[in-house]
């Protein structure tokens, strides 16, 4: 990418997913990172002395908006739920950061910084509600131009079968409005994301996609 940023040119990054370390986590640095194709994740459960790791996977995953796989059973399940936007960001990020979840990484600093960005209109949540009015799933991420960087999603294992997938369906609908080819970044490819249509590209190719996406208009968040 031709843009200047704190993480330096791609050519100087190591051939590994972790490209930088810091003790700082601020809203400004977080936004600069996403524009550079980098995202933060705490290092509290590692041997690193630094507080924060900054990641740009060598193999990056994204979900093409026209490739989302909606099975018949998922479409049927979606009719049981209602999805809202930005109604309860606090509860969504708290559920995503539940320390009992396997591989949980969202700490108080992350909650504070992304909460500030949410209030600034740059981080959005989608909430999935069941017919009894319970919050049973959702997701959140960063919105910059035509980029939506998905950060985390959750579902209630008792009441929210497929609830996170239903939130993703609505997110794809929002991002694909008006036929604009926005970019839905999902960081790393997992079997779950691959089953939904996510694909993997090289870091260089992702940065090319990102540069194009940042010039696109942001979706209307309602």
VONUGU-803053 format. One line per field, with one value per residue (C-alpha): residue number from 0; residue in three letters; y, x, z. Coordinates in steps of 0.02 Angstrom, whole numbers, plus 50000, padded with zeros to 5 digits. Each point is the difference from the previous one (the first is absolute). Layout:
n <- NUM;... $
res <- ala;... $
y <- Y;... $
x <- X;... $
z <- Z;... $
***
This chain:
n <- 0;1;2;3;4;5;6;7;8;9;10;11;12;13;14;15;16;17;18;19;20;21;22;23;24;25;26;27;28;29;30;31;32;33;34;35;36;37;38;39;40;41;42;43;44;45;46;47;48;49;50;51;52;53;54;55;56;57;58;59;60;61;62;63;64;65;66;67;68;69;70;71;72;73;74;75;76;77;78;79;80;81;82;83;84;85;86;87;88;89;90;91;92;93;94;95;96;97;98;99;100;101;102;103;104;105;106;107;108;109;110;111;112;113;114;115;116;117;118;119;120;121;122;123;124;125;126;127;128;129;130;131;132;133;134;135;136;137;138;139;140;141;142;143;144;145;146;147;148;149;150;151;152;153;154;155;156;157;158;159;160;161;162;163;164;165;166;167;168;169;170;171;172;173;174;175;176;177;178;179;180;181;182;183;184;185;186;187;188;189;190;191;192;193;194;195;196;197;198;199;200;201;202;203;204;205;206;207;208;209;210;211;212;213;214;215;216;217;218;219;220;221 $
res <- unk;unk;unk;unk;unk;unk;unk;unk;unk;unk;unk;unk;unk;unk;unk;unk;unk;unk;unk;unk;unk;unk;unk;unk;unk;unk;unk;unk;unk;unk;unk;unk;unk;unk;unk;unk;unk;unk;unk;unk;unk;unk;unk;unk;unk;unk;unk;unk;unk;unk;unk;unk;unk;unk;unk;unk;unk;unk;unk;unk;unk;unk;unk;unk;unk;unk;unk;unk;unk;unk;unk;unk;unk;unk;unk;unk;unk;unk;unk;unk;unk;unk;unk;unk;unk;unk;unk;unk;unk;unk;unk;unk;unk;unk;unk;unk;unk;unk;unk;unk;unk;unk;unk;unk;unk;unk;unk;unk;unk;unk;unk;unk;unk;unk;unk;unk;unk;unk;unk;unk;unk;unk;unk;unk;unk;unk;unk;unk;unk;unk;unk;unk;unk;unk;unk;unk;unk;unk;unk;unk;unk;unk;unk;unk;unk;unk;unk;unk;unk;unk;unk;unk;unk;unk;unk;unk;unk;unk;unk;unk;unk;unk;unk;unk;unk;unk;unk;unk;unk;unk;unk;unk;unk;unk;unk;unk;unk;unk;unk;unk;unk;unk;unk;unk;unk;unk;unk;unk;unk;unk;unk;unk;unk;unk;unk;unk;unk;unk;unk;unk;unk;unk;unk;unk;unk;unk;unk;unk;unk;unk;unk;unk;unk;unk;unk;unk;unk;unk;unk;unk;unk;unk $
y <- 50000;50177;50074;50055;49930;49951;49820;50037;49927;49822;49955;50025;49886;49828;49845;49960;50056;50105;50158;50119;50015;50144;50047;50129;49972;50160;50039;50094;49859;49871;50096;50023;49813;49950;50121;49914;49824;49966;49963;49991;49850;49996;49893;49969;49811;49992;50015;50173;50143;50123;50028;50002;49903;50073;49869;49990;49817;49936;49910;50117;49948;50101;49959;50051;50074;49900;49837;49988;49824;49999;49825;49963;49965;50164;50098;49916;50036;50184;50024;49965;50150;50189;50088;50178;50117;50092;49970;49921;50008;49984;49832;49934;50036;49937;49835;49987;50031;49875;49930;49826;49991;49894;50112;50159;50151;50155;50090;50160;50108;49932;50029;50180;50045;49916;50078;50171;49960;49939;50167;50084;49899;49895;49836;49918;49854;49890;49918;49845;49988;49854;50011;50018;50155;49915;50051;49832;50046;50137;50068;50161;50076;50154;50096;50110;50050;49838;49892;49906;49911;49868;49982;49872;49916;49898;49899;49939;49811;49970;50122;50062;49861;50079;50174;50062;49936;50095;50159;49966;49981;50173;50072;49934;50075;50171;49996;49944;50135;50093;49868;50082;49873;50032;49893;49888;49954;49848;49992;49813;49860;49873;49848;50092;50154;49895;49909;50170;50047;50086;49983;50028;50112;50054;50149;50101;49963;50045;50168;50034;49960;50110;50150;49989;49976;50151;50112;49934;50080;49930;49909;50078;49932;49990 $
x <- 50000;50057;49928;50122;49966;50083;50027;50114;49992;49944;50171;50077;49878;50060;49934;49888;49830;50066;50077;50018;49997;49951;49938;49883;49820;49911;49855;50114;50126;49862;49927;50172;50027;49841;50038;50170;49929;50050;49894;50037;49987;50066;50149;49951;50002;50169;50182;50018;50034;49905;49816;49935;50035;49962;49957;49991;49980;50110;49843;49853;49817;49853;49821;49946;49827;49926;50073;49912;49929;49825;49933;49815;50005;50090;49874;49860;50086;50022;49812;50000;50110;50006;50165;50037;50148;50088;49860;50111;50184;50050;49916;50063;50183;49978;49930;50138;50127;49927;50157;49924;50003;50138;50138;49925;50111;49892;50062;49947;50114;49925;49824;50044;50082;49869;49864;50073;50006;49821;49946;50094;49899;50147;49962;49831;49909;49861;49887;49893;49843;49882;49811;50009;50108;50161;50167;50057;50139;50093;50162;50101;50136;50084;49925;50116;49939;49958;50093;49914;50126;49906;50072;49897;49830;49904;49842;49907;50025;49829;49886;50100;50030;50072;49970;50175;49978;49836;50090;50130;49863;49935;50176;50028;49834;50051;50173;49935;49867;49999;50114;50157;50144;50047;50128;49952;50162;49993;50187;50040;49914;49918;49897;49845;50032;50049;49833;49915;50096;50157;50157;50185;50119;50181;50036;50054;49837;49900;50089;49953;49817;50010;50068;49854;49873;50057;49953;49821;49855;49954;49833;49849;49991;49822 $
z <- 50000;49967;50158;50137;50172;50164;49947;49855;49824;49974;49930;50173;50091;50055;49912;50147;50061;50144;49927;50148;50191;50112;50172;49924;49950;49952;49883;49881;49987;49978;49853;49923;50016;49909;49860;49984;50000;50180;50154;50187;50114;50180;50045;50180;49981;49915;50053;49919;50120;49888;50035;49822;49842;49829;49871;49811;49953;49860;49941;50026;50000;49936;49955;49824;50022;49857;50065;50170;50014;50073;50019;50000;50186;50035;49898;50097;50166;49954;50002;50186;50038;49985;49963;50052;49974;50142;50124;50134;49956;50182;50024;49834;50036;50178;49935;49870;50138;50123;50086;50005;49810;49924;49932;50073;49970;50028;50156;50087;49893;49840;50066;50045;49834;49889;50107;49964;49814;50008;50073;49858;49873;49939;50088;49980;50077;49937;50128;49976;50109;50021;50011;50189;49983;50056;49926;49931;49880;49911;49933;49991;49893;49930;49854;49895;49827;49911;50126;50140;50108;50098;50174;50093;50006;50128;50023;50153;50000;50081;49910;49852;49877;49841;50075;49956;49822;49987;50055;49866;49870;50044;49998;49824;49946;50070;49923;49831;49987;49834;49925;50070;50012;50181;50092;50147;50088;50114;50041;50006;49906;50116;49950;50064;49894;49850;50012;49986;49842;50064;49894;50027;49903;50020;50110;49847;49908;50155;50011;49820;50039;50154;49906;49879;50140;50101;49853;49997;50094;50169;50012;50083;50177;50059 $
***
